[in-house]
Amino acid sequence: MGDGFTMFQLSVYVRHCASMDNARVHIKRVESMLPESGHVVIMCITDKQFADIKVFYCKKQKTTNAPYQQLELF
């Protein structure tokens, strides 16, 4: 997406804004680039609220590939 946005989760992007005035600038920019279909939701939260977000990862271990054998050519 650019413009300082970072993917937080699939289809969820975040951008830190130093103030609500700065956030309004980016809200207007996003509004001017809305897609023809789908929808965009903007939620403004404080730094403290963002810091309190809990992120959990799945406990299932990823399977690793078997180690490969190196070929030697003479």
C-alpha positions as CSV (number, residue, x, y, z in Angstrom):
1,M,0.0,0.0,0.0
2,G,2.9,2.4,0.7
3,D,2.6,5.8,2.3
4,G,4.1,4.5,5.5
5,F,1.6,1.6,6.1
6,T,2.9,-1.7,7.3
7,M,1.1,-5.1,7.0
8,F,0.1,-6.1,10.5
9,Q,-2.0,-9.1,9.4
10,L,-3.3,-10.3,6.1
11,S,-5.4,-7.4,4.8
12,V,-4.8,-5.3,7.9
13,Y,-2.4,-2.4,7.6
14,V,-1.2,0.0,10.3
15,R,0.4,3.4,10.3
16,H,1.6,5.4,13.2
17,C,0.5,9.0,13.3
18,A,2.0,11.5,15.7
19,S,-1.3,13.3,16.2
20,M,-5.0,13.2,15.3
21,D,-4.3,16.1,12.8
22,N,-1.7,14.0,11.1
23,A,-4.1,11.0,11.1
24,R,-6.7,13.1,9.4
25,V,-4.3,13.9,6.5
26,H,-3.8,10.2,5.9
27,I,-7.5,9.4,6.3
28,K,-8.2,11.9,3.5
29,R,-5.5,10.4,1.4
30,V,-6.9,6.8,1.8
31,E,-10.4,8.2,1.1
32,S,-9.2,9.6,-2.2
33,M,-7.9,6.2,-3.3
34,L,-10.8,4.0,-2.4
35,P,-11.2,0.9,-4.6
36,E,-14.4,0.5,-6.7
37,S,-15.4,-2.7,-4.8
38,G,-14.8,-3.9,-1.3
39,H,-14.5,-1.7,1.7
40,V,-11.9,0.1,3.9
41,V,-12.2,0.6,7.6
42,I,-10.1,3.0,9.6
43,M,-9.8,2.8,13.3
44,C,-7.8,5.3,15.3
45,I,-6.3,4.1,18.6
46,T,-3.8,5.6,21.0
47,D,-0.2,4.4,21.4
48,K,-1.1,2.9,24.8
49,Q,-4.0,0.9,23.3
50,F,-1.8,-0.4,20.5
51,A,0.9,-1.3,23.0
52,D,-1.7,-3.4,24.9
53,I,-2.5,-5.6,21.9
54,K,-1.8,-9.2,22.5
55,V,-0.5,-11.3,19.5
56,F,-0.6,-15.1,19.7
57,Y,0.9,-17.5,17.3
58,C,-0.3,-21.0,16.5
59,K,1.3,-23.7,18.6
60,K,1.6,-26.2,15.7
61,Q,5.2,-26.7,14.7
62,K,6.1,-26.1,11.1
63,T,7.5,-29.2,9.4
64,T,11.0,-28.8,8.3
65,N,12.4,-30.2,5.1
66,A,14.8,-33.2,5.4
67,P,18.4,-32.2,5.1
68,Y,19.7,-32.5,1.6
69,Q,22.8,-34.5,0.6
70,Q,25.6,-32.6,-1.1
71,L,26.7,-34.0,-4.5
72,E,30.3,-34.3,-5.2
73,L,31.5,-34.1,-8.8
74,F,34.9,-35.4,-9.9
